[in-house]
Amino acid sequence: MELESVKEKFGAKGDIWNTDFKEPRIDRNLTLEFSAKHRGSVRLAMGLFYTDKEWEAIRKKVLGTPLP
Protein backbone atom coordinates (compact mmCIF):
# COMPACT_ATOMS: atom_id res chain seq x y z
CA MET A 1 0.00 0.00 0.00
CA GLU A 2 1.31 3.45 -0.85
CA LEU A 3 1.65 6.16 1.73
CA GLU A 4 -0.96 8.34 0.03
CA SER A 5 -3.57 5.57 -0.03
CA VAL A 6 -2.95 4.84 3.65
CA LYS A 7 -3.41 8.53 4.47
CA GLU A 8 -6.68 8.61 2.54
CA LYS A 9 -7.96 5.37 4.07
CA PHE A 10 -7.34 6.39 7.68
CA GLY A 11 -7.97 10.10 7.18
CA ALA A 12 -4.58 11.06 8.57
CA LYS A 13 -3.22 14.53 8.16
CA GLY A 14 0.12 14.85 6.42
CA ASP A 15 1.75 16.80 9.24
CA ILE A 16 1.93 13.83 11.63
CA TRP A 17 3.52 11.29 9.29
CA ASN A 18 6.96 12.90 9.07
CA THR A 19 7.09 14.38 12.56
CA ASP A 20 10.10 13.60 14.70
CA PHE A 21 9.11 12.86 18.28
CA LYS A 22 11.52 13.56 21.12
CA GLU A 23 12.55 10.99 23.69
CA PRO A 24 10.01 10.61 26.51
CA ARG A 25 11.05 11.99 29.90
CA ILE A 26 10.63 9.44 32.69
CA ASP A 27 9.19 10.94 35.86
CA ARG A 28 9.22 8.63 38.89
CA ASN A 29 6.19 10.15 40.65
CA LEU A 30 4.02 10.22 37.53
CA THR A 31 4.99 6.66 36.61
CA LEU A 32 4.15 5.34 40.07
CA GLU A 33 0.84 7.21 40.06
CA PHE A 34 -0.31 5.73 36.76
CA SER A 35 1.06 2.26 37.42
CA ALA A 36 -1.41 1.84 40.29
CA LYS A 37 -4.33 2.74 38.01
CA HIS A 38 -3.50 0.57 34.99
CA ARG A 39 -2.40 -3.00 34.42
CA GLY A 40 1.15 -3.45 33.37
CA SER A 41 4.58 -4.22 34.66
CA VAL A 42 4.94 -5.23 38.31
CA ARG A 43 8.43 -3.78 38.17
CA LEU A 44 7.02 -0.33 37.38
CA ALA A 45 4.28 -0.60 40.00
CA MET A 46 6.87 -1.36 42.67
CA GLY A 47 9.11 1.49 41.58
CA LEU A 48 11.92 -0.80 40.42
CA PHE A 49 13.09 1.31 37.50
CA TYR A 50 15.62 4.06 36.84
CA THR A 51 14.87 7.59 35.74
CA ASP A 52 17.03 9.13 33.03
CA LYS A 53 19.18 10.99 35.57
CA GLU A 54 19.67 7.89 37.73
CA TRP A 55 20.57 5.77 34.70
CA GLU A 56 23.12 8.33 33.46
CA ALA A 57 24.77 8.44 36.91
CA ILE A 58 25.05 4.63 37.01
CA ARG A 59 26.27 4.53 33.41
CA LYS A 60 28.99 7.11 34.05
CA LYS A 61 30.11 5.25 37.18
CA VAL A 62 30.34 1.91 35.35
CA LEU A 63 32.04 3.34 32.25
CA GLY A 64 34.51 5.21 34.46
CA THR A 65 35.57 2.06 36.32
CA PRO A 66 38.95 0.85 35.05
CA LEU A 67 39.17 -2.71 33.77
CA PRO A 68 41.58 -5.12 35.51
Phi and psi restraints in degrees (value plus and minus 20) as a CYANA .aco file:
   2 GLU   PHI     -96.7   -56.7
   2 GLU   PSI     140.5   180.5
   3 LEU   PHI     -83.0   -43.0
   3 LEU   PSI     -61.5   -21.5
   4 GLU   PHI     -84.0   -44.0
   4 GLU   PSI     -60.5   -20.5
   5 SER   PHI     -89.6   -49.6
   5 SER   PSI     -52.3   -12.3
   6 VAL   PHI     -88.1   -48.1
   6 VAL   PSI     -61.6   -21.6
   7 LYS   PHI     -80.6   -40.6
   7 LYS   PSI     -63.8   -23.8
   8 GLU   PHI     -87.0   -47.0
   8 GLU   PSI     -61.2   -21.2
   9 LYS   PHI     -84.3   -44.3
   9 LYS   PSI     -63.4   -23.4
  10 PHE   PHI    -116.8   -76.8
  10 PHE   PSI     -22.0    18.0
  11 GLY   PHI      47.7    87.7
  11 GLY   PSI       9.7    49.7
  12 ALA   PHI    -100.0   -60.0
  12 ALA   PSI     126.7   166.7
  13 LYS   PHI    -104.8   -64.8
  13 LYS   PSI     129.0   169.0
  14 GLY   PHI     -88.1   -48.1
  14 GLY   PSI     -39.8     0.2
  15 ASP   PHI     -95.0   -55.0
  15 ASP   PSI     -36.9     3.1
  16 ILE   PHI    -110.5   -70.5
  16 ILE   PSI     -44.0    -4.0
  17 TRP   PHI     -86.1   -46.1
  17 TRP   PSI     -59.0   -19.0
  18 ASN   PHI    -128.0   -88.0
  18 ASN   PSI       3.3    43.3
  19 THR   PHI    -103.2   -63.2
  19 THR   PSI     113.9   153.9
  20 ASP   PHI    -110.7   -70.7
  20 ASP   PSI     104.8   144.8
  21 PHE   PHI    -118.2   -78.2
  21 PHE   PSI     120.6   160.6
  22 LYS   PHI     -99.9   -59.9
  22 LYS   PSI     145.5   185.5
  23 GLU   PHI     -84.7   -44.7
  23 GLU   PSI     119.2   159.2
  24 PRO   PHI     -90.8   -50.8
  24 PRO   PSI     124.7   164.7
  25 ARG   PHI    -113.8   -73.8
  25 ARG   PSI     107.9   147.9
  26 ILE   PHI    -112.6   -72.6
  26 ILE   PSI      98.3   138.3
  27 ASP   PHI    -131.2   -91.2
  27 ASP   PSI     100.9   140.9
  28 ARG   PHI     -79.8   -39.8
  28 ARG   PSI     -67.3   -27.3
  29 ASN   PHI     -85.0   -45.0
  29 ASN   PSI     -63.3   -23.3
  30 LEU   PHI     -86.5   -46.5
  30 LEU   PSI     -60.0   -20.0
  31 THR   PHI     -84.2   -44.2
  31 THR   PSI     -64.0   -24.0
  32 LEU   PHI     -85.9   -45.9
  32 LEU   PSI     -56.6   -16.6
  33 GLU   PHI     -82.9   -42.9
  33 GLU   PSI     -67.2   -27.2
  34 PHE   PHI     -97.5   -57.5
  34 PHE   PSI     -45.2    -5.2
  35 SER   PHI     -88.3   -48.3
  35 SER   PSI     -47.1    -7.1
  36 ALA   PHI     -94.6   -54.6
  36 ALA   PSI     -44.3    -4.3
  37 LYS   PHI    -110.9   -70.9
  37 LYS   PSI     -42.8    -2.8
  38 HIS   PHI    -146.2  -106.2
  38 HIS   PSI     131.1   171.1
  39 ARG   PHI     -91.0   -51.0
  39 ARG   PSI     129.0   169.0
  40 GLY   PHI     148.3   188.3
  40 GLY   PSI    -165.7  -125.7
  41 SER   PHI     -93.1   -53.1
  41 SER   PSI     111.5   151.5
  42 VAL   PHI     -86.2   -46.2
  42 VAL   PSI     -55.0   -15.0
  43 ARG   PHI     -79.4   -39.4
  43 ARG   PSI     -62.4   -22.4
  44 LEU   PHI     -89.1   -49.1
  44 LEU   PSI     -61.1   -21.1
  45 ALA   PHI     -83.6   -43.6
  45 ALA   PSI     -50.9   -10.9
  46 MET   PHI    -109.4   -69.4
  46 MET   PSI     -23.2    16.8
  47 GLY   PHI      60.3   100.3
  47 GLY   PSI       0.5    40.5
  48 LEU   PHI    -112.0   -72.0
  48 LEU   PSI      45.5    85.5
  49 PHE   PHI    -169.6  -129.6
  49 PHE   PSI     144.4   184.4
  50 TYR   PHI    -127.4   -87.4
  50 TYR   PSI     119.7   159.7
  51 THR   PHI     -99.3   -59.3
  51 THR   PSI     152.3   192.3
  52 ASP   PHI     -80.6   -40.6
  52 ASP   PSI     -62.2   -22.2
  53 LYS   PHI     -86.4   -46.4
  53 LYS   PSI     -62.2   -22.2
  54 GLU   PHI     -84.0   -44.0
  54 GLU   PSI     -62.2   -22.2
  55 TRP   PHI     -85.1   -45.1
  55 TRP   PSI     -60.9   -20.9
  56 GLU   PHI     -84.6   -44.6
  56 GLU   PSI     -58.7   -18.7
  57 ALA   PHI     -83.4   -43.4
  57 ALA   PSI     -65.0   -25.0
  58 ILE   PHI     -84.8   -44.8
  58 ILE   PSI     -62.5   -22.5
  59 ARG   PHI     -81.9   -41.9
  59 ARG   PSI     -65.9   -25.9
  60 LYS   PHI     -83.0   -43.0
  60 LYS   PSI     -59.4   -19.4
  61 LYS   PHI     -83.1   -43.1
  61 LYS   PSI     -66.5   -26.5
  62 VAL   PHI     -87.3   -47.3
  62 VAL   PSI     -65.3   -25.3
  63 LEU   PHI     -88.9   -48.9
  63 LEU   PSI     -43.6    -3.6
  64 GLY   PHI    -105.6   -65.6
  64 GLY   PSI     -28.8    11.2
  65 THR   PHI     -96.4   -56.4
  65 THR   PSI     105.6   145.6
  66 PRO   PHI     -91.4   -51.4
  66 PRO   PSI     125.5   165.5
  67 LEU   PHI    -100.3   -60.3
  67 LEU   PSI     129.3   169.3
